[in-house]
């Protein structure tokens, strides 16, 4: 089957859906492909923190305050080591600019439902099998739930389909810079309120542990584990013990109902450029970032807004390609800045990073452990450093 469309969007994640809403508003024709069903897509927990600048951006674009309501704030984070605890009121240090808690799966479901209600086309259960750029058009082939293949000939194809992007695979002249870290995070969903009403980062010699709020009755916990570990090595009693030890939680987790568990591999990657001709990338298709600092969903949404405006200028009445042509040059400096912050943040909280030939930093008294203790103390004692961290962490421009 053949169809015609101006823009093919591959992937119904935050980037693809935000972009589609902006194109819909300007009457730019598009069709979106998503390999999962909406029900499956809405079950993936993933990210949950929106930066201040991201929410302001969505507000300017008419999405925040209408389709999405951001009401739950998080303005403090706590760093715990066995020696001390430092609570940083980063909202106060940024003149009242907090994070907003909005679990990604809720955000995706709300955006998708609103888009369909407004007449947008999302082909759920359609996996893109091939993307090919031909003179004057891009051909996108997708396999539907009944194994039938459809073909779209479009002016532009945008890959918002994650690290194994079909659109990225079709781009020939691209440099990918990447690194895998020697650990992964065990992710645990608890169907209970958080231990404290703020984010907790536990920098412990046994490994990192974290608590992130996901709503009044749901909490996400992280445990740093070796990159080779499997789920069968982490039965529930061991998970509870390690969380309690690394977070200094005593017996407060004994009766907390723990739900789904899974792994997050700590990989970083940036593709340069993020475009070739009429094929473009956004979000995880263009760059991966560790969960440290909560930057991934924010970068994806920021990509989407910039890319949508470039498409609107090209395909709308202006027929101007200058903004779209500059997309990579515009976004990559911001992406690298976020990557740099996230990677530095890992050096503060992760026990498995090594310095040269030093033994694993999990050994108490090791040099890397001392460095992490130094950073945590600096957040408490050095106001200029704390202010820099607060702005970078919250995603707020300095006054």
N, C-alpha and C positions, 0 to 999 in steps of 0.2 A: 504494500500500500504506500502511496506517496501523498505528501501533504506539503503545504507551503507555509512559511512563517518567517518573520523578520529576524527573531532572536530565538535560538534554542538554548534553554537553561538546563544544565545537567546537574541534578542534585537539589533536593528540597530541604536543605539545612538553613540556618540563619542567613547566610549570605545570599543564597538563591532566592529565598522567600522575600527578603527585604528588597532585593533588586526587582523582583517581579512586581511587588506593590508599586514601586516608583514608576516602572514602565507602564503598568496598568493605568495609573493616574494620568499619564501623558498620552494614552491611547496608542502606545507602541505595541504592535502585535508580538506575542511570544507563545511558546509552549514549553512546559517544564516536564522533564523526565525524572522520576524517582524510582529506584529499583525496589525499595521497600513499600509495604502498605503504610497508610497513615497510622494504623494501630501499632505496627511494629516501630515506626519512627518515633511515635510519642511515648514509647517505653524506654528509650535510651536516656539514662540520667545525664551523663556528661557534665557540661559546665553549668554554672549557676550565678556568676557574678557579672554584673554590667557596670562598667566604669562610668563615672560622672560624665565624661566627655561623650561617651557613646549614647547615653540617655538624652543628653542635650541635642546631639545630632539627630536622633530619632524624633525628638520633639520638633525640631525645625522642619523635618521631612513629613510631619503630620501623622506619624505612627505612634509615638509615645503620647499618652494622654487620650488617645482615641481607640486604636486597636489594642494597644498594650498599656496597662496601667501599672506604673512602678510606684509601689507604696511602702515596701519593706526595705529599710535601709540597714547597712552595716558600716559603722564608722570607726570601729576599734579592732585591733588585732593584738594578740598576745604571743610573745616568744618565751618558751619555757626551756630551760636547761635544768639538769639536776642541781645546779648551784643557785639559780635565780629565776625570777619571772618578771618580764617587762611587758606592761600593757601600754600600747601606743594608740593614742586618740588621734588617728590620722585625719579624721574629718575636721577636728578642731585646728590641726596644723595646716589645713588647706582651705581655711575660711568656710567651713561647712560643706565640703564636697565629699560625700560618702560613696560607697558602692551601693548598688541596688540588687537585691536578691530576686532572681527570676530564673528558676530552673530551665535549662535549655529545652527539655522535652515539652514543657508547658508553653514556652515561647513558640516553638515550632508548630505545635498543634493549633495555637491561637492564630498565628499568621496564616497557616495553611487553610484553616476553616474560613477565615475572613476573605482570603483571596478567592477561594471557590465561590463563596457567597456573592462576591462582586463580579463573577463571570470569568475569572481566570482559569486557565486550563492546566491542571496538574495530572500527568499520567502516572499514577501510582502503579507499582508492580511492573514498570518498564525499565529494563536494564539496557543501557547504551552499550552496543557491541562494537561500534566502529565510528570514527570521526575522520573525515577526509576533506581537506581544503582543495577546492578546484577554482579555476579562474572565475572570479565574480561571485562565488558562493561557497558555503560549507555544507557538506552532506553528513547528516547524522542518522545512523541506523540503530534501531532499538528493538529488543525482543520483549514482547508483551507476556502477560501471565499465561496465555494460551499457546505460547511458543510461536505466535505469528510475528513477523518482522515488519516494522513500519519504517519509512524513510522520510526524513525532513530535509528539504533544501532551503537553507536559510542564509541571511546575509551575515549573521554573526552567531558563533557558538561560544557559550561561557561555561567553563568547568567549575562547578561548585560542589564537586562530588568526592572530596576527600583525597587522601594521600595516594590512592590508586586510580586517580582520575583518568578517564578515557580521553578527555580533551587534552590533558597534559601529555599523554602518551603519543598524541598525534603531532605535538609540536617538536620540530626537528632541531632547531637551533636554540638550545636552552642549556644553561649551566646550573647544575644542582649542587649546592653546598650543604653537606649534612654531617651529622655526628650522632652516634648512639652512646648512651651513658651506661655505666656498669651496674645499673639497678633498675628495678621497676617498682611501681607502687601497687600494692593491693588496695582495692577500693571496696569499701563496705558501706552499704546503705542501712541506716538505722531508722526504724519507724518510731522515732521518739524525739522530743525536743533536745537541743544541744546541751552539753554540760554547762557551758557559759554562753551568754548572749552576744558572743563575738567570735571571730575566727581565732583558732589556736594553732600555732606552729611549735611542735615539740622537737627541739634539736638535741637528741639524746645519743650517747655513745653507741647504743644498740641499733640506732637507725632513726630516721625521721618518722614522726607520727603527726597527723593533722586532723583538725576538726573544722568543717565548713558547714555553715548553716544552709539549709535548702528550703526552709519554711518552718512554720510553727511546730509541726509534728514530724519533721523529717530532717535527718542530719547525715552528712557524708563524712566518713572517716578514711584516712589514708595511712598505710604502713609501708615504709621502705623495705623491700625484700630483694634478695639477689636476682639478677636478670634471668637466671636459669630455673627459678622456683616454679612449681606448679601448684594448682589449687589444693591438691590432696595433701600437700605439706602444711596447709593452714586450716586445720579443723577449728571449730568455733571456740573451744576452750583456749587454744593457743592465741587466737586473734584477740580475745578479751584480755588475756594476760599481757600481751605485748602492748595493746592500746593503753591499758591501765598503767603499765610501767613507764612507757615513753611519754605519756601525757601527764604523769603524776596524778592520776585520777583516783587512786585508792580503790575503794569498792563501789564507786559510783556507776560503773558500767555493768555490774553483775546482773542486774535485771533488765537491762536495756535490750529490747528485741532487735536482733540483727537480721537484716534481710539479704538481698542479693550481694554477691561478691564477684569481683573480676579484677583484671590487671590493666594498668596503664603503663605502656612501655615509654621510657624517657628517651625520645628521639627528637632531634632538631633538624630542620631542613628549610632552605630557602631556594626557590627557583628564580633565576634571573636570565632573561626578562620574564615577565608574567604574561606575555602576549606574543603572538606571531601572526601577522596579518589580521584576519578576522576571527582568530581563536584567542580567547582570553581566560585567565584563571583568577579565582578569588578564594579566600579562606584556606582551608587545609590543602586544597589542590595546588596552591602556590607556596604555602609555607606551613611547617609544623612547629609548634612551640610547646615547651613543657607546661604542665599545669601550674607551675610555681608562679604566683602572682596573678593568675586568672586572666591572661591576656588573649587566649585563643579566640573565643567567641567575639570579643571586642574587635580584634583585628579583622575578622571575617565580615562583620557588619560595616566597619569603616571602609574596607575594600568595596563592598557592595554599593554603598552610597556613591563613592567616587566613580565607580564603573558605570552605574546607572545613569549618572549625569552625563558622562561621556557618550553613552549610547543614545541618550535623549537628544543631545546636540547633533549627533551624526544622523540619526534616523528621523528626527523631527523636522520642523520647518527650516531650521537654520542650516542643515546639511553641512555641519562644521565638524571636521575630524580631529581638530587640534587637541582637545581635552582627552579624547580616547587614545590618541597616539602617544600622549605623555603619561598614560596610566601607570606604567611601571616606574618611570622616573619620579612620579608623584608619591607612590605608595612605598617603594622600597626603603627610603630613609627611615620612615616611621616603623616599618617592620623590623629593620635591623636594630633600631633603638629598643623596641620591645624585646627582641631576642636577647640583646645584651643585658637588659635588666633581669629577665627571667633566668638567664644562665648564672648571673652573679647571685641571684636570690638562692639558687640551688646550692651554691657554695656555702651559704649560711646555714641551710637546714639539712643538707644531705650528708650522711655519714660515709658514703661509699666513694666519694670523690677523693682522688689521691693527688699528692704533690710529688712529682718526680718518682723517686724510688721508695718513698715512705710507705710503711705498711698501711693496711686499711685504716682509715680515720676512725673506725669504730673502736679502736683501742683507746681507752681513756688515758688522757695525758699526751696523746699524739699531737703533733704540731698543728694539723688541720683542725683538730678539736679545739685547741687553744685559739686558733683564728676565729672559729665560729663564736666562741665565748667572747672574744674581743668585739666582734660585730654587734652581738646582742647588748653588751655593755655600752657600746657607742650609741645605740639607739636610745638608751636611757639617759646618757650623760651629755651627749653632744647635740645641742638643739639644731644646729645647721644641718648636720647629717640626718637627723630625724626628719627635718622639714623636707630635705631632698627626697628621702625615701617615701614620705607620705604622698608627695605629688606624683612621683613615678608609679607608686603602687595604686593609688586611687584613679590614675588617669586624669589628672587635673593640671592645667597649665598654671605656671607660677603667676602670682599677682604682679 
